[in-house]
Every structure is written in C-alpha cells, then in structure tokens.
C-alpha cells in the first residue's frame, strides 16, 4: 500500500460498526446471544458522547473512532458498549489507556449505566497493545482493565473460516496492514478475494452493502480508474 494512497478509514469504521453491531458483539463476545437482547434496537449515542468528549485534535500519527451504544440485556437492563477503534498510531501520546479510563468514569458519572469497553487496535505497531490503566499513591490505588483486540495478532485462516460477517471487516483491515506496499493490480485481487469471502456469509442486504463499501473504500486505489472498474 503506497504512502500516497488516500485513506478514508474514519467514516467507514463509524458506518460499519452501526451496520454490523449485532455481528460485532457476537464476534467479540462468544456468549453475546445469552447476554444481550439482540432483538431490541441499538441506540447509537454519538451526540451524547460528543457532549461529554468534544472532538479534539488527536495529534500527528494518531487517529481513532469512538462509538457509544446503548444495548439491552436479556433481563431487560440497559448497558452501554463503548467501542474505540485506534486506526493509526505510533503510540501517539501514550495515553490510550488513560483515555479509556476517562471515557469510563465520565460516562458512568453521567448515566450510571454499566459499561463494557472494547479497544480495537487497527494500527501497524506490533508492540502497541494497551489493556489496563493504573495509578497508585501512598496506599491508594486504582486499576481499570478493558477489552483489547489487536487486528495484527489475528490469524488470516481463522478469519476466513469464521462465518460471522464481522470477520470480513477484520480480514480487510488485516490484509491492508500486511499488504501495505501492494500495487493497484495486487490491491484489486485482494478486494476481489474479500468480495468472495463476503458472499460466502449469510447477512441481510443492508449489512452486505455496508461490508461491500468497507472492503471497496477502506484502502483507495492510486488510479481512480481502477476503482471505477472494480464494481464491474
């Protein structure tokens, strides 16, 4: 994937999380169907999140997407799911764990609703894998653990055999990392392969369209004419 290739990851991640959220929960939590009432609609709290955390400059080399979603449990209770996608990082300011903790306590302080948090690390840094925030001073200590999912750690064949539609999203992100220097022709072959993987899985029409848009635009061709040919 050449450095000049334009990336449009941020809006694609925001969109695909909404279009595949039930699949996402099942992908991250194997017992999701026993815990969450997936027949009830999800409430995407983007405006509420931005009220608590106004958009800010993330600093050079750091890009991320946040989604706060209200879900229902099987027993009728509400729960919030905070999904943070770290798209690109050189460890940035080294504050992801602290930021995840700040998200937690401010959301809890505002809504008093249980929160589970997942950080999806879609970056290229093998050593970047924060999972906990802690501090201690004179006998007072605090520890905050959160779920962390590193795309670069995933096995390609396991993703290909996973029937969950969200596995195609992870596979797309993984192949984008490991094939970052591929030319347009190679990229076209990868996208065709991902299209075949998508078509193997059962999903509704809207979800399929969302996956198609993600795998088509997650990494753009250098030559826009190739993009116009690809759908054909």
PEHUWO-V144515 format. One record per helix or strand of 3 or more residues. SS is the DSSP state (hx for helix, st for strand). FROM is the first residue (numbers start at 1). TO is the last residue. If there is no record, write none. Layout:
[[SS;FROM;TO] [SS;FROM;TO]]
This chain:
[[hx;9;19] [hx;21;28] [hx;32;35] [hx;46;52] [st;63;73] [st;78;88] [hx;96;111] [st;115;121] [st;132;137] [st;140;145] [st;147;150] [hx;151;153] [hx;156;161] [hx;166;178] [hx;184;199] [hx;205;217] [hx;224;230]]
